[in-house]
Amino acid sequence: MQKNFIDELRWRGMLHDMMPGTEEQLRKETTAAYIGFDPTASSLHIGNLATIMLLKHFQLCGHKPIALVGGATGMVGDPSGKSAERSFLSEETLRYNESCIKKQLEKFLDFDCGDHSAEIVNNYDWFKGIGFLEFLREVGKFITVNYMSAKDSVKKRLETGISFTEFSYQLLQGYDFYWLYKNKNARLQMGGSDQWGNITTGTELIRRKEGGGEEATEGEHKAFALTTPLVTKSDGTKFGKSEAGNVWLDPTMTSPFQFYQFWLKCTDADSPRLLRVFTLYSQAEIEELERQHAENPNAGVMQRALAKDVTVRVHSQADYDTAVAASEVLYGKGTLETLQQMDEATFVSVFEGVPQTRINRADWEACLSVTDLLSTTTHLEIYPSKGEARRAVQGNAVSINKTKITDVNAKPAFELLQNKYLVVSKGKKNHHIILVS
């Protein structure tokens, strides 16, 4: 028996608003629904992942998801939630971003499962052949300026100024829904709660052009809207950014290790909601994680489960395993073998922000002892003096490349990781990187 999509969203806290009749439509028949993603960057981020999860659950509940890449709307820019107009991207950049986003979306949805198979479409394909006068006649005629000006996304910007380009964005998005309604039988558009105004412009356009919408009677054309809440932290601030900025789905922009660590560091207050929104765990599984957390609050049970599910689905099982091993290296466990197995990108990601000192290869080869290497005589300043370096080694507090140092006079004959790095550990969690160049 297929799960009920609306019920699934309700218990997950992922339902913000929907048009009357939406639930009835989904119960009546397999329905096609879409969500749009404008290619304003070469990667989606975890804010987008919340709406991708809408499409994922929609498909799991027996319906047909359509992901729209906004090759045309991305050339204009959505004013929703923005205090100023976006900078225009070149067409070359937009086309590149489109291709990257398509590849990312393909990781989350099933494109080969019969009637429920997902599709990816690009609104540039239908907008590129529409002239300005034709658009005014086919779309502009049906939506009044009064209607458009009443939208929150427009009202907020009217105070500071909004260009005609951005003002017209909702007409473009509205036409997307109309085109998909006519050509792909899409009956539902979904998105974040900030998109309600743009989405309902589409249902209004369909109603006025086709006789559907809220006033339609049984058997007439009907289109629907549904939104999910924007994900915020328990303190009300925006979720989805790290100290370095957006948490991206592209591993070259946010490494799998950084990605894993972001979820691992989520607070106890935020984790129950994040488990519901971003993972595929069932209600029973999430409630069991919450029970385990209540019994042992310091174990990080919820965060580990959250980080595992999302990292495996966004990246891979192998990337997750590497991130876990790398975390053990950074936070006290791990072995020399773990360090040797890391590629350089992972190594750099793991030790980002760790103090680093460069030493030339001649000085490295000339070091007579470990204490020489660790003290100011080689300008490393890991320890302020040979005496302090010696005492740390004698106190069993120093490791190099995860190998405990016991002989203060030993010559430093360690294997250079990636032929240039040494990891000096002072205790379990304080590290210093020596870069031999």
PAGU-377516 format. One record per residue (C-alpha): residue in three letters; x, y, z. Coordinates in nm, 3 decimals. Example, Ala and Ser with C-alpha at 12.3 -4.5 7.8 and 13.67 -1.06 7.14 Angstrom:
# residues 2
REC  type     east    north       up
REC   ALA    1.230   -0.450    0.780
REC   SER    1.367   -0.106    0.714
# end
This chain:
# residues 437
REC  type     east    north       up
REC   MET    0.000    0.000    0.000
REC   GLN    0.135    0.342   -0.101
REC   LYS    0.194    0.600    0.172
REC   ASN   -0.023    0.911    0.173
REC   PHE    0.194    1.205    0.066
REC   ILE    0.016    1.469    0.275
REC   ASP    0.019    1.249    0.584
REC   GLU    0.391    1.191    0.530
REC   LEU    0.456    1.566    0.513
REC   ARG    0.242    1.635    0.819
REC   TRP    0.429    1.405    1.057
REC   ARG    0.760    1.528    0.920
REC   GLY    0.662    1.892    0.975
REC   MET    0.713    1.958    0.603
REC   LEU    0.369    2.098    0.518
REC   HIS    0.329    2.475    0.531
REC   ASP    0.032    2.551    0.307
REC   MET   -0.168    2.394    0.025
REC   MET   -0.462    2.485   -0.192
REC   PRO   -0.802    2.335   -0.111
REC   GLY   -0.852    2.010   -0.298
REC   THR   -0.482    1.919   -0.315
REC   GLU   -0.511    1.617   -0.088
REC   GLU   -0.821    1.496   -0.271
REC   GLN   -0.640    1.520   -0.606
REC   LEU   -0.349    1.310   -0.478
REC   ARG   -0.582    1.047   -0.338
REC   LYS   -0.778    1.031   -0.663
REC   GLU   -0.497    0.948   -0.905
REC   THR   -0.126    0.938   -0.975
REC   THR   -0.034    1.304   -1.013
REC   ALA    0.258    1.488   -1.171
REC   ALA    0.410    1.772   -0.968
REC   TYR    0.711    1.993   -1.020
REC   ILE    0.956    2.214   -0.834
REC   GLY    1.179    2.472   -1.001
REC   PHE    1.551    2.526   -0.938
REC   ASP    1.712    2.833   -1.092
REC   PRO    2.077    2.781   -1.197
REC   THR    2.218    3.081   -1.010
REC   ALA    2.521    2.873   -0.904
REC   SER    2.694    2.562   -1.036
REC   SER    2.569    2.363   -0.738
REC   LEU    2.258    2.330   -0.529
REC   HIS    2.293    2.372   -0.152
REC   ILE    2.122    2.215    0.147
REC   GLY    1.848    2.477    0.139
REC   ASN    1.752    2.330   -0.199
REC   LEU    1.781    1.982   -0.052
REC   ALA    1.471    2.046    0.161
REC   THR    1.259    2.093   -0.152
REC   ILE    1.434    1.804   -0.331
REC   MET    1.309    1.590   -0.041
REC   LEU    0.954    1.698   -0.131
REC   LEU    1.002    1.547   -0.476
REC   LYS    1.162    1.235   -0.326
REC   HIS    0.872    1.171   -0.088
REC   PHE    0.626    1.253   -0.366
REC   GLN    0.776    0.977   -0.581
REC   LEU    0.794    0.730   -0.291
REC   CYS    0.423    0.790   -0.237
REC   GLY    0.346    0.676   -0.592
REC   HIS    0.340    1.004   -0.784
REC   LYS    0.547    1.152   -1.069
REC   PRO    0.808    1.419   -0.983
REC   ILE    0.932    1.676   -1.232
REC   ALA    1.239    1.889   -1.159
REC   LEU    1.249    2.211   -1.357
REC   VAL    1.587    2.373   -1.417
REC   GLY    1.524    2.742   -1.481
REC   GLY    1.747    2.816   -1.776
REC   ALA    1.515    3.105   -1.871
REC   THR    1.402    3.230   -1.528
REC   GLY    1.764    3.216   -1.410
REC   MET    1.836    3.490   -1.664
REC   VAL    1.592    3.720   -1.479
REC   GLY    1.621    3.639   -1.108
REC   ASP    1.353    3.578   -0.846
REC   PRO    1.293    3.879   -0.616
REC   SER    1.149    3.656   -0.339
REC   GLY    1.340    3.706   -0.016
REC   LYS    1.588    3.946   -0.177
REC   SER    1.647    4.303   -0.068
REC   ALA    1.824    4.397   -0.392
REC   GLU    1.829    4.282   -0.752
REC   ARG    2.056    3.991   -0.843
REC   SER    2.349    4.042   -1.078
REC   PHE    2.286    3.891   -1.420
REC   LEU    2.485    3.583   -1.514
REC   SER    2.619    3.528   -1.865
REC   GLU    2.436    3.276   -2.083
REC   GLU    2.751    3.062   -2.091
REC   THR    2.760    3.051   -1.709
REC   LEU    2.390    2.969   -1.689
REC   ARG    2.423    2.681   -1.935
REC   TYR    2.716    2.541   -1.735
REC   ASN    2.522    2.575   -1.409
REC   GLU    2.222    2.398   -1.566
REC   SER    2.430    2.095   -1.661
REC   CYS    2.580    2.071   -1.312
REC   ILE    2.241    2.096   -1.139
REC   LYS    2.087    1.831   -1.366
REC   LYS    2.360    1.587   -1.264
REC   GLN    2.293    1.656   -0.897
REC   LEU    1.918    1.610   -0.926
REC   GLU    1.968    1.274   -1.096
REC   LYS    2.122    1.139   -0.774
REC   PHE    1.801    1.178   -0.573
REC   LEU    1.517    1.065   -0.797
REC   ASP    1.435    0.745   -0.984
REC   PHE    1.422    0.803   -1.362
REC   ASP    1.332    0.447   -1.454
REC   CYS    1.029    0.324   -1.260
REC   GLY    0.742    0.328   -1.508
REC   ASP    0.461    0.576   -1.462
REC   HIS    0.633    0.728   -1.160
REC   SER    0.962    0.797   -1.338
REC   ALA    1.107    1.137   -1.266
REC   GLU    1.174    1.392   -1.540
REC   ILE    1.402    1.693   -1.565
REC   VAL    1.290    1.981   -1.787
REC   ASN    1.441    2.319   -1.869
REC   ASN    1.213    2.620   -1.916
REC   TYR    1.460    2.770   -2.164
REC   ASP    1.334    2.505   -2.407
REC   TRP    0.990    2.666   -2.430
REC   PHE    1.076    3.029   -2.359
REC   LYS    1.345    3.058   -2.627
REC   GLY    1.082    3.049   -2.902
REC   ILE    0.836    3.299   -2.747
REC   GLY    0.855    3.660   -2.861
REC   PHE    0.783    3.958   -2.635
REC   LEU    0.451    4.048   -2.802
REC   GLU    0.337    3.687   -2.797
REC   PHE    0.417    3.662   -2.426
REC   LEU    0.220    3.979   -2.350
REC   ARG   -0.084    3.842   -2.536
REC   GLU   -0.063    3.486   -2.402
REC   VAL    0.030    3.562   -2.041
REC   GLY    0.032    3.934   -1.957
REC   LYS   -0.330    3.976   -2.066
REC   PHE   -0.454    3.730   -1.801
REC   ILE   -0.278    3.858   -1.487
REC   THR   -0.347    4.211   -1.361
REC   VAL   -0.089    4.448   -1.217
REC   ASN   -0.307    4.472   -0.906
REC   TYR   -0.282    4.095   -0.858
REC   MET    0.096    4.095   -0.909
REC   SER    0.156    4.394   -0.679
REC   ALA   -0.032    4.226   -0.394
REC   LYS    0.229    3.947   -0.369
REC   ASP    0.452    3.971   -0.062
REC   SER    0.767    3.923   -0.273
REC   VAL    0.672    4.236   -0.471
REC   LYS    0.523    4.448   -0.191
REC   LYS    0.842    4.431    0.015
REC   ARG    1.053    4.543   -0.279
REC   LEU    0.821    4.824   -0.389
REC   GLU    0.942    5.018   -0.085
REC   THR    1.303    5.014   -0.205
REC   GLY    1.248    4.975   -0.578
REC   ILE    1.197    4.679   -0.809
REC   SER    1.281    4.661   -1.178
REC   PHE    1.028    4.554   -1.439
REC   THR    1.251    4.253   -1.501
REC   GLU    1.207    4.120   -1.148
REC   PHE    0.845    4.233   -1.132
REC   SER    0.771    4.010   -1.431
REC   TYR    0.938    3.704   -1.275
REC   GLN    0.610    3.568   -1.138
REC   LEU    0.462    3.577   -1.491
REC   LEU    0.748    3.362   -1.615
REC   GLN    0.707    3.114   -1.332
REC   GLY    0.331    3.120   -1.382
REC   TYR    0.376    3.032   -1.747
REC   ASP    0.607    2.744   -1.649
REC   PHE    0.317    2.590   -1.458
REC   TYR    0.078    2.651   -1.746
REC   TRP    0.319    2.491   -1.998
REC   LEU    0.378    2.186   -1.777
REC   TYR    0.004    2.162   -1.711
REC   LYS   -0.064    2.151   -2.085
REC   ASN    0.235    1.945   -2.198
REC   LYS    0.328    1.722   -1.902
REC   ASN   -0.010    1.695   -1.729
REC   ALA    0.137    1.857   -1.416
REC   ARG   -0.139    1.935   -1.167
REC   LEU    0.069    2.051   -0.871
REC   GLN    0.356    2.292   -0.814
REC   MET    0.553    2.272   -0.490
REC   GLY    0.826    2.480   -0.329
REC   GLY    0.944    2.663   -0.020
REC   SER    0.697    2.881    0.169
REC   ASP    0.860    3.193    0.020
REC   GLN    0.740    3.074   -0.323
REC   TRP    0.366    3.075   -0.245
REC   GLY    0.306    3.397   -0.438
REC   ASN    0.490    3.277   -0.750
REC   ILE    0.323    2.935   -0.738
REC   THR   -0.030    3.071   -0.703
REC   THR    0.029    3.302   -0.999
REC   GLY    0.062    2.982   -1.199
REC   THR   -0.264    2.837   -1.067
REC   GLU   -0.436    3.169   -1.139
REC   LEU   -0.304    3.176   -1.496
REC   ILE   -0.428    2.821   -1.553
REC   ARG   -0.767    2.908   -1.406
REC   ARG   -0.808    3.213   -1.627
REC   LYS   -0.680    3.050   -1.947
REC   GLU   -0.831    2.705   -1.899
REC   GLY   -1.128    2.754   -1.669
REC   GLY   -0.962    2.568   -1.381
REC   GLY   -0.842    2.676   -1.039
REC   GLU   -1.027    2.718   -0.709
REC   GLU   -1.360    2.799   -0.873
REC   ALA   -1.357    2.497   -1.106
REC   THR   -1.634    2.243   -1.068
REC   GLU   -1.597    1.865   -1.085
REC   GLY   -1.450    1.753   -1.415
REC   GLU   -1.303    2.093   -1.506
REC   HIS   -0.936    2.189   -1.521
REC   LYS   -0.774    2.216   -1.179
REC   ALA   -0.425    2.309   -1.064
REC   PHE   -0.287    2.306   -0.712
REC   ALA   -0.014    2.457   -0.496
REC   LEU    0.176    2.323   -0.193
REC   THR    0.462    2.469    0.008
REC   THR    0.701    2.345    0.275
REC   PRO    0.831    2.559    0.563
REC   LEU    1.172    2.718    0.522
REC   VAL    1.412    2.533    0.750
REC   THR    1.537    2.747    1.036
REC   LYS    1.740    2.672    1.347
REC   SER    1.573    2.650    1.687
REC   ASP    1.679    3.010    1.757
REC   GLY    1.496    3.129    1.444
REC   THR    1.805    3.197    1.233
REC   LYS    1.846    3.069    0.878
REC   PHE    1.966    2.711    0.843
REC   GLY    2.208    2.591    0.578
REC   LYS    2.524    2.795    0.622
REC   SER    2.854    2.708    0.786
REC   GLU    3.133    2.946    0.885
REC   ALA    3.254    2.921    0.525
REC   GLY    2.912    3.012    0.380
REC   ASN    2.660    2.790    0.199
REC   VAL    2.685    2.415    0.249
REC   TRP    2.691    2.297   -0.112
REC   LEU    2.606    1.956   -0.258
REC   ASP    2.907    1.970   -0.492
REC   PRO    3.205    1.794   -0.324
REC   THR    3.451    2.040   -0.479
REC   MET    3.270    2.331   -0.309
REC   THR    3.194    2.164    0.026
REC   SER    3.402    1.850    0.075
REC   PRO    3.232    1.531    0.196
REC   PHE    3.425    1.566    0.523
REC   GLN    3.305    1.925    0.576
REC   PHE    2.956    1.819    0.473
REC   TYR    2.954    1.531    0.722
REC   GLN    3.091    1.753    0.998
REC   PHE    2.820    2.016    0.937
REC   TRP    2.546    1.765    1.016
REC   LEU    2.742    1.608    1.300
REC   LYS    2.765    1.948    1.471
REC   CYS    2.388    2.019    1.460
REC   THR    2.243    2.095    1.802
REC   ASP    2.024    1.862    2.005
REC   ALA    1.740    2.115    1.968
REC   ASP    1.763    2.117    1.585
REC   SER    1.830    1.747    1.518
REC   PRO    1.475    1.608    1.560
REC   ARG    1.341    1.843    1.293
REC   LEU    1.639    1.793    1.062
REC   LEU    1.599    1.415    1.084
REC   ARG    1.239    1.454    0.966
REC   VAL    1.314    1.696    0.682
REC   PHE    1.642    1.570    0.538
REC   THR    1.649    1.193    0.595
REC   LEU    1.447    0.896    0.476
REC   TYR    1.422    0.740    0.822
REC   SER    1.069    0.630    0.914
REC   GLN    0.870    0.783    1.198
REC   ALA    0.941    0.479    1.417
REC   GLU    1.315    0.499    1.345
REC   ILE    1.335    0.870    1.428
REC   GLU    1.137    0.824    1.749
REC   GLU    1.376    0.543    1.847
REC   LEU    1.674    0.775    1.786
REC   GLU    1.510    1.036    2.007
REC   ARG    1.455    0.775    2.278
REC   GLN    1.822    0.671    2.263
REC   HIS    1.924    1.035    2.281
REC   ALA    1.710    1.088    2.593
REC   GLU    1.886    0.794    2.760
REC   ASN    2.236    0.911    2.666
REC   PRO    2.235    1.281    2.563
REC   ASN    2.614    1.298    2.518
REC   ALA    2.643    1.016    2.265
REC   GLY    2.536    1.221    1.960
REC   VAL    2.303    0.944    1.843
REC   MET    2.071    1.175    1.647
REC   GLN    2.352    1.372    1.487
REC   ARG    2.542    1.060    1.378
REC   ALA    2.232    0.909    1.220
REC   LEU    2.151    1.240    1.050
REC   ALA    2.505    1.287    0.917
REC   LYS    2.519    0.929    0.787
REC   ASP    2.188    0.932    0.598
REC   VAL    2.244    1.268    0.429
REC   THR    2.613    1.219    0.348
REC   VAL    2.556    0.876    0.190
REC   ARG    2.270    1.002   -0.028
REC   VAL    2.433    1.330   -0.134
REC   HIS    2.782    1.183   -0.183
REC   SER    2.834    0.807   -0.140
REC   GLN    2.893    0.530    0.112
REC   ALA    3.266    0.549    0.037
REC   ASP    3.273    0.926    0.098
REC   TYR    3.085    0.874    0.423
REC   ASP    3.333    0.606    0.537
REC   THR    3.623    0.837    0.453
REC   ALA    3.462    1.126    0.642
REC   VAL    3.412    0.909    0.950
REC   ALA    3.773    0.787    0.938
REC   ALA    3.896    1.144    0.886
REC   SER    3.691    1.262    1.183
REC   GLU    3.857    0.998    1.399
REC   VAL    4.198    1.128    1.290
REC   LEU    4.109    1.484    1.378
REC   TYR    3.941    1.410    1.708
REC   GLY    4.175    1.167    1.870
REC   LYS    4.146    0.827    1.703
REC   GLY    4.261    0.705    1.364
REC   THR    4.592    0.554    1.253
REC   LEU    4.883    0.618    1.022
REC   GLU    4.710    0.392    0.771
REC   THR    4.405    0.621    0.779
REC   LEU    4.625    0.920    0.699
REC   GLN    4.802    0.733    0.419
REC   GLN    4.472    0.639    0.255
REC   MET    4.348    0.999    0.235
REC   ASP    4.377    1.177   -0.097
REC   GLU    4.517    1.528   -0.078
REC   ALA    4.179    1.701   -0.116
REC   THR    4.043    1.511    0.184
REC   PHE    4.360    1.576    0.383
REC   VAL    4.343    1.951    0.319
REC   SER    3.972    1.952    0.402
REC   VAL    4.021    1.762    0.728
REC   PHE    4.295    1.990    0.853
REC   GLU    4.146    2.316    0.729
REC   GLY    4.204    2.581    0.995
REC   VAL    4.470    2.376    1.175
REC   PRO    4.793    2.578    1.231
REC   GLN    5.040    2.511    0.953
REC   THR    5.409    2.587    0.918
REC   ARG    5.621    2.555    0.606
REC   ILE    5.977    2.421    0.621
REC   ASN    6.208    2.380    0.323
REC   ARG    6.319    2.030    0.233
REC   ALA    6.683    2.098    0.313
REC   ASP    6.599    2.201    0.672
REC   TRP    6.376    1.895    0.708
REC   GLU    6.655    1.665    0.598
REC   ALA    6.903    1.841    0.826
REC   CYS    6.697    1.791    1.144
REC   LEU    6.903    1.582    1.384
REC   SER    6.626    1.501    1.630
REC   VAL    6.255    1.523    1.693
REC   THR    6.311    1.805    1.940
REC   ASP    6.490    2.001    1.667
REC   LEU    6.188    1.955    1.443
REC   LEU    5.936    2.063    1.706
REC   SER    6.115    2.363    1.854
REC   THR    6.191    2.717    1.748
REC   THR    6.535    2.623    1.623
REC   THR    6.365    2.531    1.296
REC   HIS    6.126    2.828    1.316
REC   LEU    5.825    2.598    1.356
REC   GLU    5.724    2.723    1.700
REC   ILE    5.518    2.413    1.774
REC   TYR    5.695    2.428    2.110
REC   PRO    5.870    2.748    2.224
REC   SER    6.193    2.569    2.317
REC   LYS    6.383    2.244    2.287
REC   GLY    6.333    2.189    2.658
REC   GLU    5.955    2.211    2.635
REC   ALA    5.949    1.987    2.328
REC   ARG    6.164    1.734    2.515
REC   ARG    5.935    1.741    2.821
REC   ALA    5.625    1.692    2.601
REC   VAL    5.782    1.386    2.436
REC   GLN    5.891    1.245    2.773
REC   GLY    5.535    1.301    2.898
REC   ASN    5.402    1.081    2.618
REC   ALA    5.206    1.380    2.473
REC   VAL    5.343    1.401    2.117
REC   SER    5.258    1.202    1.805
REC   ILE    5.375    1.254    1.449
REC   ASN    5.161    1.101    1.176
REC   LYS    4.968    0.916    1.449
REC   THR    5.290    0.751    1.574
REC   LYS    5.370    0.815    1.939
REC   ILE    5.711    0.974    1.993
REC   THR    5.909    0.826    2.283
REC   ASP    6.274    0.905    2.202
REC   VAL    6.366    1.275    2.219
REC   ASN    6.689    1.212    2.027
REC   ALA    6.537    1.005    1.746
REC   LYS    6.603    1.134    1.395
REC   PRO    6.272    1.234    1.231
REC   ALA    6.257    0.972    0.954
REC   PHE    5.879    0.983    0.910
REC   GLU    5.706    0.922    0.580
REC   LEU    5.582    1.250    0.436
REC   LEU    5.209    1.225    0.361
REC   GLN    5.143    1.318   -0.002
REC   ASN    5.523    1.358   -0.010
REC   LYS    5.499    1.688    0.178
REC   TYR    5.290    1.680    0.500
REC   LEU    5.353    1.581    0.861
REC   VAL    5.076    1.583    1.121
REC   VAL    5.203    1.675    1.467
REC   SER    4.954    1.598    1.745
REC   LYS    4.988    1.759    2.086
REC   GLY    4.760    1.542    2.295
REC   LYS    4.450    1.401    2.129
REC   LYS    4.289    1.705    1.967
REC   ASN    4.554    1.973    1.913
REC   HIS    4.728    1.941    1.579
REC   HIS    4.989    2.126    1.376
REC   ILE    5.070    2.061    1.010
REC   ILE    5.427    2.077    0.886
REC   LEU    5.445    2.140    0.512
REC   VAL    5.780    2.037    0.363
REC   SER    5.845    2.217    0.036
# end
